Amino acid sequence: MTTQYGNHPTGQQTRGANGNVLSIIAIVLGVVAIIFFPIVFGVIGLVLAVIAKFVRHERLSTVALVVSAAGLVLGMVLGAVVASA
């Protein structure tokens, strides 16, 4: 819907299916970071989650931050345990 003063939206947000894309990618990378290359996938997941939270204001960004951070830490701990065994 537009106003009579131009083609400006009237306050309705029209987010399609891509409203939480960065958050979902960050969650997936956080889970993958537990098993494979936690420093790479965990850090990329954290960066995407921070962008999703502070730039795009996505709803799942807090979950993405937690999952990415946990994946980074758990992946590093798991890697240290496997390397020492």
N, CA, C and O atoms as CSV, one atom per row, in Angstrom:
chain,resi,resn,atom,element,x,y,z
A,1,MET,N,N,0.839,-1.167,0.000
A,1,MET,CA,C,0.000,0.000,0.000
A,1,MET,C,C,0.887,1.235,0.000
A,1,MET,O,O,1.908,1.261,0.688
A,2,THR,N,N,0.522,2.236,-0.745
A,2,THR,CA,C,1.309,3.456,-0.821
A,2,THR,C,C,0.463,4.649,-0.404
A,2,THR,O,O,-0.765,4.583,-0.351
A,3,THR,N,N,1.147,5.724,-0.115
A,3,THR,CA,C,0.448,6.945,0.263
A,3,THR,C,C,0.204,7.799,-0.966
A,3,THR,O,O,0.669,7.477,-2.059
A,4,GLN,N,N,-0.519,8.873,-0.785
A,4,GLN,CA,C,-0.783,9.773,-1.898
A,4,GLN,C,C,0.413,10.650,-2.236
A,4,GLN,O,O,0.393,11.367,-3.236
A,5,TYR,N,N,1.460,10.599,-1.408
A,5,TYR,CA,C,2.620,11.451,-1.602
A,5,TYR,C,C,3.767,10.753,-2.320
A,5,TYR,O,O,4.874,11.290,-2.384
A,6,GLY,N,N,3.530,9.622,-2.834
A,6,GLY,CA,C,4.583,8.938,-3.563
A,6,GLY,C,C,4.534,7.448,-3.310
A,6,GLY,O,O,3.595,6.929,-2.706
A,7,ASN,N,N,5.526,6.797,-3.768
A,7,ASN,CA,C,5.568,5.343,-3.673
A,7,ASN,C,C,6.314,4.899,-2.415
A,7,ASN,O,O,7.240,4.093,-2.496
A,8,HIS,N,N,5.922,5.410,-1.278
A,8,HIS,CA,C,6.537,5.059,-0.006
A,8,HIS,C,C,5.610,4.114,0.745
A,8,HIS,O,O,4.398,4.329,0.761
A,9,PRO,N,N,6.149,3.081,1.361
A,9,PRO,CA,C,5.308,2.169,2.131
A,9,PRO,C,C,4.695,2.872,3.344
A,9,PRO,O,O,5.262,3.824,3.881
A,10,THR,N,N,3.548,2.391,3.754
A,10,THR,CA,C,2.819,3.025,4.844
A,10,THR,C,C,3.036,2.341,6.185
A,10,THR,O,O,2.167,2.403,7.055
A,11,GLY,N,N,4.156,1.702,6.363
A,11,GLY,CA,C,4.444,1.090,7.650
A,11,GLY,C,C,4.271,-0.407,7.663
A,11,GLY,O,O,4.666,-1.056,8.632
A,12,GLN,N,N,3.701,-0.973,6.636
A,12,GLN,CA,C,3.554,-2.411,6.590
A,12,GLN,C,C,4.861,-3.022,6.113
A,12,GLN,O,O,5.406,-2.633,5.081
A,13,GLN,N,N,5.348,-3.974,6.872
A,13,GLN,CA,C,6.580,-4.645,6.479
A,13,GLN,C,C,6.230,-5.815,5.590
A,13,GLN,O,O,5.382,-6.640,5.931
A,14,THR,N,N,6.876,-5.882,4.467
A,14,THR,CA,C,6.606,-6.965,3.536
A,14,THR,C,C,7.851,-7.836,3.412
A,14,THR,O,O,8.562,-7.797,2.408
A,15,ARG,N,N,8.090,-8.609,4.437
A,15,ARG,CA,C,9.185,-9.558,4.390
A,15,ARG,C,C,8.642,-10.861,3.847
A,15,ARG,O,O,7.652,-11.401,4.339
A,16,GLY,N,N,9.298,-11.342,2.845
A,16,GLY,CA,C,8.875,-12.596,2.252
A,16,GLY,C,C,9.479,-13.777,2.985
A,16,GLY,O,O,9.627,-13.761,4.207
A,17,ALA,N,N,9.819,-14.784,2.235
A,17,ALA,CA,C,10.390,-15.996,2.817
A,17,ALA,C,C,11.835,-15.793,3.248
A,17,ALA,O,O,12.394,-16.654,3.926
A,18,ASN,N,N,12.452,-14.681,2.875
A,18,ASN,CA,C,13.856,-14.473,3.194
A,18,ASN,C,C,14.050,-13.616,4.435
A,18,ASN,O,O,15.077,-12.947,4.550
A,19,GLY,N,N,13.118,-13.610,5.357
A,19,GLY,CA,C,13.212,-12.783,6.545
A,19,GLY,C,C,14.261,-13.233,7.540
A,19,GLY,O,O,14.796,-12.411,8.283
A,20,ASN,N,N,14.565,-14.512,7.572
A,20,ASN,CA,C,15.520,-15.047,8.542
A,20,ASN,C,C,16.643,-15.826,7.875
A,20,ASN,O,O,17.192,-16.754,8.471
A,21,VAL,N,N,16.984,-15.468,6.672
A,21,VAL,CA,C,17.945,-16.259,5.905
A,21,VAL,C,C,19.305,-16.292,6.586
A,21,VAL,O,O,19.875,-17.370,6.757
A,22,LEU,N,N,19.837,-15.147,6.975
A,22,LEU,CA,C,21.156,-15.128,7.608
A,22,LEU,C,C,21.147,-15.881,8.932
A,22,LEU,O,O,22.120,-16.557,9.269
A,23,SER,N,N,20.076,-15.771,9.670
A,23,SER,CA,C,19.982,-16.487,10.950
A,23,SER,C,C,19.965,-17.992,10.739
A,23,SER,O,O,20.619,-18.729,11.478
A,24,ILE,N,N,19.233,-18.451,9.750
A,24,ILE,CA,C,19.155,-19.886,9.489
A,24,ILE,C,C,20.503,-20.414,9.011
A,24,ILE,O,O,20.931,-21.492,9.423
A,25,ILE,N,N,21.166,-19.667,8.151
A,25,ILE,CA,C,22.497,-20.078,7.695
A,25,ILE,C,C,23.468,-20.122,8.874
A,25,ILE,O,O,24.286,-21.037,8.969
A,26,ALA,N,N,23.382,-19.138,9.772
A,26,ALA,CA,C,24.257,-19.117,10.943
A,26,ALA,C,C,23.980,-20.295,11.865
A,26,ALA,O,O,24.913,-20.855,12.441
A,27,ILE,N,N,22.725,-20.680,12.017
A,27,ILE,CA,C,22.387,-21.840,12.846
A,27,ILE,C,C,22.964,-23.113,12.236
A,27,ILE,O,O,23.541,-23.936,12.946
A,28,VAL,N,N,22.813,-23.274,10.939
A,28,VAL,CA,C,23.347,-24.459,10.264
A,28,VAL,C,C,24.876,-24.505,10.390
A,28,VAL,O,O,25.451,-25.561,10.655
A,29,LEU,N,N,25.522,-23.361,10.198
A,29,LEU,CA,C,26.982,-23.326,10.330
A,29,LEU,C,C,27.420,-23.621,11.762
A,29,LEU,O,O,28.458,-24.248,11.971
A,30,GLY,N,N,26.649,-23.182,12.740
A,30,GLY,CA,C,26.969,-23.485,14.131
A,30,GLY,C,C,26.881,-24.964,14.430
A,30,GLY,O,O,27.706,-25.500,15.170
A,31,VAL,N,N,25.894,-25.625,13.863
A,31,VAL,CA,C,25.758,-27.070,14.064
A,31,VAL,C,C,26.877,-27.811,13.336
A,31,VAL,O,O,27.442,-28.763,13.875
A,32,VAL,N,N,27.197,-27.383,12.125
A,32,VAL,CA,C,28.269,-28.015,11.360
A,32,VAL,C,C,29.616,-27.808,12.062
A,32,VAL,O,O,30.496,-28.666,11.985
A,33,ALA,N,N,29.773,-26.677,12.741
A,33,ALA,CA,C,31.034,-26.365,13.415
A,33,ALA,C,C,31.351,-27.327,14.552
A,33,ALA,O,O,32.505,-27.434,14.968
A,34,ILE,N,N,30.351,-28.021,15.053
A,34,ILE,CA,C,30.609,-28.995,16.123
A,34,ILE,C,C,31.454,-30.152,15.591
A,34,ILE,O,O,32.277,-30.703,16.321
A,35,ILE,N,N,31.257,-30.518,14.338
A,35,ILE,CA,C,31.933,-31.678,13.766
A,35,ILE,C,C,33.116,-31.295,12.883
A,35,ILE,O,O,34.192,-31.882,12.997
A,36,PHE,N,N,32.922,-30.307,11.998
A,36,PHE,CA,C,33.927,-29.977,10.991
A,36,PHE,C,C,34.446,-28.559,11.170
A,36,PHE,O,O,33.650,-27.623,11.243
A,37,PHE,N,N,35.738,-28.380,11.241
A,37,PHE,CA,C,36.423,-27.086,11.224
A,37,PHE,C,C,35.706,-26.005,12.046
A,37,PHE,O,O,35.176,-25.051,11.477
A,38,PRO,N,N,35.686,-26.144,13.352
A,38,PRO,CA,C,34.931,-25.187,14.171
A,38,PRO,C,C,35.440,-23.754,14.064
A,38,PRO,O,O,34.656,-22.815,14.197
A,39,ILE,N,N,36.722,-23.570,13.830
A,39,ILE,CA,C,37.233,-22.205,13.744
A,39,ILE,C,C,36.702,-21.519,12.489
A,39,ILE,O,O,36.423,-20.320,12.512
A,40,VAL,N,N,36.561,-22.257,11.407
A,40,VAL,CA,C,36.066,-21.664,10.162
A,40,VAL,C,C,34.552,-21.480,10.218
A,40,VAL,O,O,34.049,-20.364,10.087
A,41,PHE,N,N,33.829,-22.588,10.413
A,41,PHE,CA,C,32.373,-22.521,10.357
A,41,PHE,C,C,31.771,-21.778,11.541
A,41,PHE,O,O,30.774,-21.073,11.383
A,42,GLY,N,N,32.355,-21.923,12.716
A,42,GLY,CA,C,31.846,-21.223,13.891
A,42,GLY,C,C,31.999,-19.721,13.784
A,42,GLY,O,O,31.080,-18.974,14.119
A,43,VAL,N,N,33.150,-19.278,13.322
A,43,VAL,CA,C,33.382,-17.834,13.187
A,43,VAL,C,C,32.501,-17.241,12.094
A,43,VAL,O,O,31.942,-16.159,12.274
A,44,ILE,N,N,32.369,-17.931,10.967
A,44,ILE,CA,C,31.485,-17.435,9.902
A,44,ILE,C,C,30.040,-17.383,10.405
A,44,ILE,O,O,29.313,-16.432,10.118
A,45,GLY,N,N,29.633,-18.402,11.151
A,45,GLY,CA,C,28.289,-18.396,11.730
A,45,GLY,C,C,28.077,-17.240,12.693
A,45,GLY,O,O,27.014,-16.619,12.699
A,46,LEU,N,N,29.096,-16.949,13.515
A,46,LEU,CA,C,28.992,-15.820,14.444
A,46,LEU,C,C,28.893,-14.489,13.703
A,46,LEU,O,O,28.108,-13.619,14.080
A,47,VAL,N,N,29.681,-14.337,12.665
A,47,VAL,CA,C,29.638,-13.086,11.886
A,47,VAL,C,C,28.266,-12.910,11.241
A,47,VAL,O,O,27.694,-11.820,11.279
A,48,LEU,N,N,27.743,-13.973,10.653
A,48,LEU,CA,C,26.412,-13.878,10.040
A,48,LEU,C,C,25.330,-13.601,11.078
A,48,LEU,O,O,24.392,-12.848,10.815
A,49,ALA,N,N,25.457,-14.209,12.257
A,49,ALA,CA,C,24.467,-13.981,13.313
A,49,ALA,C,C,24.513,-12.548,13.819
A,49,ALA,O,O,23.469,-11.958,14.101
A,50,VAL,N,N,25.709,-11.981,13.938
A,50,VAL,CA,C,25.823,-10.581,14.369
A,50,VAL,C,C,25.224,-9.647,13.312
A,50,VAL,O,O,24.530,-8.688,13.650
A,51,ILE,N,N,25.490,-9.925,12.051
A,51,ILE,CA,C,24.894,-9.107,10.979
A,51,ILE,C,C,23.381,-9.236,11.003
A,51,ILE,O,O,22.665,-8.247,10.844
A,52,ALA,N,N,22.890,-10.464,11.205
A,52,ALA,CA,C,21.445,-10.677,11.254
A,52,ALA,C,C,20.810,-9.939,12.428
A,52,ALA,O,O,19.688,-9.445,12.319
A,53,LYS,N,N,21.520,-9.864,13.542
A,53,LYS,CA,C,20.944,-9.218,14.734
A,53,LYS,C,C,20.993,-7.698,14.663
A,53,LYS,O,O,19.989,-7.031,14.910
A,54,PHE,N,N,22.146,-7.152,14.329
A,54,PHE,CA,C,22.302,-5.706,14.459
A,54,PHE,C,C,22.047,-4.933,13.176
A,54,PHE,O,O,21.772,-3.734,13.232
A,55,VAL,N,N,22.131,-5.579,12.028
A,55,VAL,CA,C,21.896,-4.873,10.769
A,55,VAL,C,C,20.506,-5.175,10.227
A,55,VAL,O,O,19.763,-4.267,9.852
A,56,ARG,N,N,20.159,-6.464,10.188
A,56,ARG,CA,C,18.887,-6.845,9.574
A,56,ARG,C,C,17.759,-7.054,10.570
A,56,ARG,O,O,16.603,-7.156,10.158
A,57,HIS,N,N,18.049,-7.121,11.866
A,57,HIS,CA,C,17.057,-7.273,12.942
A,57,HIS,C,C,16.139,-8.475,12.705
A,57,HIS,O,O,14.914,-8.360,12.742
A,58,GLU,N,N,16.755,-9.614,12.466
A,58,GLU,CA,C,15.982,-10.833,12.224
A,58,GLU,C,C,15.537,-11.454,13.544
A,58,GLU,O,O,16.192,-11.289,14.572
A,59,ARG,N,N,14.430,-12.162,13.504
A,59,ARG,CA,C,13.847,-12.723,14.717
A,59,ARG,C,C,14.672,-13.858,15.302
A,59,ARG,O,O,14.744,-13.995,16.524
A,60,LEU,N,N,15.290,-14.669,14.468
A,60,LEU,CA,C,16.036,-15.828,14.943
A,60,LEU,C,C,17.505,-15.526,15.206
A,60,LEU,O,O,18.294,-16.450,15.404
A,61,SER,N,N,17.880,-14.278,15.211
A,61,SER,CA,C,19.297,-13.931,15.321
A,61,SER,C,C,19.880,-14.277,16.690
A,61,SER,O,O,21.051,-14.647,16.778
A,62,THR,N,N,19.105,-14.169,17.741
A,62,THR,CA,C,19.609,-14.524,19.067
A,62,THR,C,C,19.889,-16.025,19.156
A,62,THR,O,O,20.899,-16.447,19.719
A,63,VAL,N,N,18.997,-16.807,18.601
A,63,VAL,CA,C,19.207,-18.255,18.559
A,63,VAL,C,C,20.448,-18.565,17.735
A,63,VAL,O,O,21.241,-19.433,18.101
A,64,ALA,N,N,20.616,-17.861,16.630
A,64,ALA,CA,C,21.776,-18.077,15.767
A,64,ALA,C,C,23.072,-17.726,16.486
A,64,ALA,O,O,24.073,-18.427,16.336
A,65,LEU,N,N,23.063,-16.654,17.260
A,65,LEU,CA,C,24.247,-16.290,18.038
A,65,LEU,C,C,24.617,-17.380,19.040
A,65,LEU,O,O,25.785,-17.749,19.160
A,66,VAL,N,N,23.637,-17.884,19.745
A,66,VAL,CA,C,23.880,-18.904,20.757
A,66,VAL,C,C,24.369,-20.200,20.117
A,66,VAL,O,O,25.331,-20.804,20.588
A,67,VAL,N,N,23.704,-20.626,19.041
A,67,VAL,CA,C,24.079,-21.884,18.393
A,67,VAL,C,C,25.468,-21.774,17.768
A,67,VAL,O,O,26.258,-22.714,17.857
A,68,SER,N,N,25.772,-20.654,17.147
A,68,SER,CA,C,27.089,-20.480,16.526
A,68,SER,C,C,28.196,-20.444,17.577
A,68,SER,O,O,29.251,-21.052,17.393
A,69,ALA,N,N,27.960,-19.739,18.666
A,69,ALA,CA,C,28.964,-19.681,19.733
A,69,ALA,C,C,29.147,-21.053,20.382
A,69,ALA,O,O,30.272,-21.464,20.664
A,70,ALA,N,N,28.050,-21.752,20.614
A,70,ALA,CA,C,28.139,-23.086,21.205
A,70,ALA,C,C,28.821,-24.056,20.243
A,70,ALA,O,O,29.611,-24.897,20.672
A,71,GLY,N,N,28.528,-23.947,18.963
A,71,GLY,CA,C,29.182,-24.809,17.983
A,71,GLY,C,C,30.666,-24.553,17.916
A,71,GLY,O,O,31.456,-25.487,17.785
A,72,LEU,N,N,31.053,-23.288,18.004
A,72,LEU,CA,C,32.475,-22.940,17.997
A,72,LEU,C,C,33.185,-23.531,19.210
A,72,LEU,O,O,34.236,-24.157,19.071
A,73,VAL,N,N,32.620,-23.336,20.386
A,73,VAL,CA,C,33.253,-23.817,21.620
A,73,VAL,C,C,33.232,-25.344,21.693
A,73,VAL,O,O,34.252,-25.968,21.986
A,74,LEU,N,N,32.077,-25.941,21.429
A,74,LEU,CA,C,31.987,-27.402,21.505
A,74,LEU,C,C,32.855,-28.077,20.452
A,74,LEU,O,O,33.461,-29.116,20.714
A,75,GLY,N,N,32.916,-27.497,19.277
A,75,GLY,CA,C,33.773,-28.057,18.237
A,75,GLY,C,C,35.234,-28.023,18.609
A,75,GLY,O,O,35.970,-28.974,18.348
A,76,MET,N,N,35.663,-26.921,19.225
A,76,MET,CA,C,37.060,-26.815,19.648
A,76,MET,C,C,37.356,-27.786,20.792
A,76,MET,O,O,38.419,-28.406,20.821
A,77,VAL,N,N,36.420,-27.919,21.733
A,77,VAL,CA,C,36.607,-28.868,22.838
A,77,VAL,C,C,36.645,-30.291,22.301
A,77,VAL,O,O,37.506,-31.076,22.698
A,78,LEU,N,N,35.731,-30.634,21.411
A,78,LEU,CA,C,35.693,-31.959,20.832
A,78,LEU,C,C,36.962,-32.245,20.044
A,78,LEU,O,O,37.495,-33.354,20.100
A,79,GLY,N,N,37.447,-31.252,19.313
A,79,GLY,CA,C,38.691,-31.420,18.573
A,79,GLY,C,C,39.878,-31.633,19.496
A,79,GLY,O,O,40.764,-32.432,19.193
A,80,ALA,N,N,39.906,-30.928,20.615
A,80,ALA,CA,C,41.004,-31.107,21.574
A,80,ALA,C,C,40.944,-32.487,22.223
A,80,ALA,O,O,41.979,-33.114,22.449
A,81,VAL,N,N,39.735,-32.960,22.522
A,81,VAL,CA,C,39.591,-34.290,23.123
A,81,VAL,C,C,40.017,-35.368,22.133
A,81,VAL,O,O,40.708,-36.316,22.506
A,82,VAL,N,N,39.610,-35.229,20.882
A,82,VAL,CA,C,39.971,-36.230,19.883
A,82,VAL,C,C,41.473,-36.187,19.594
A,82,VAL,O,O,42.097,-37.229,19.394
A,83,ALA,N,N,42.050,-34.992,19.572
A,83,ALA,CA,C,43.472,-34.877,19.285
A,83,ALA,C,C,44.325,-35.431,20.417
A,83,ALA,O,O,45.421,-35.935,20.170
A,84,SER,N,N,43.846,-35.349,21.645
A,84,SER,CA,C,44.643,-35.827,22.778
A,84,SER,C,C,44.490,-37.336,22.996
A,84,SER,O,O,45.276,-37.941,23.725
A,85,ALA,N,N,43.499,-37.928,22.378
A,85,ALA,CA,C,43.259,-39.373,22.588
A,85,ALA,C,C,44.134,-40.233,21.703
A,85,ALA,O,O,44.053,-41.460,21.760
